[in-house]
Amino acid sequence: MKYAIKQLSVFIENKAGELSDFTQVLSKNGISIKSILLADSTDFGLVRTIVDNPERAKAILEEEGFSVRFTNVFGVKIEDVVGSFDKVVTALAHENINIQYTYSFYEANIGIFIFSVEQNSFEEAIKILEKNSIEIVSASHFYA
């Protein structure tokens, strides 16, 4: 799938130094983090990240003892104008696509929003966005 970005989801303990342990493993192995989101609960943290070489990153992290899984997500370019984000979420909502989570980052003054939807709705979500002339970022945009 042209638009399926392999996001790494990694469980880490919710204590000082755990995120650093994770980032050091990637750094010392030449893996570049393109986007990252850290969510927490009382006992653990969940790192959601997009890297330039997801297959290699997953293998290395698993060798180091991290619990890692892939989730297919997609990215949408959104201009920094009022209503741009609303256009995307409304297009999906009108077709009953459930957005599980989203996060964003900026690249050259353009917002890129990462979306996770139910996996059985992934391709339908892409078609809806294309139909609404919303620019979807190719997965290859992130990879080395």
Buried (B, 14 or more C-beta within 10 A) or exposed (E): EEBBBBBBBBBBEBEEEBBEEBBEBBEEBEBBBBBBBBEEEEEBBBBBBBBBBBEBBBEBBEEBEBEBEBBBBBBBBBEEEEEBBEBBBEBBEEBEBEBEEBBBBEEEEEBBBBBBBEEEBBBBBBEBBEEBEBBBBEBEBBBE
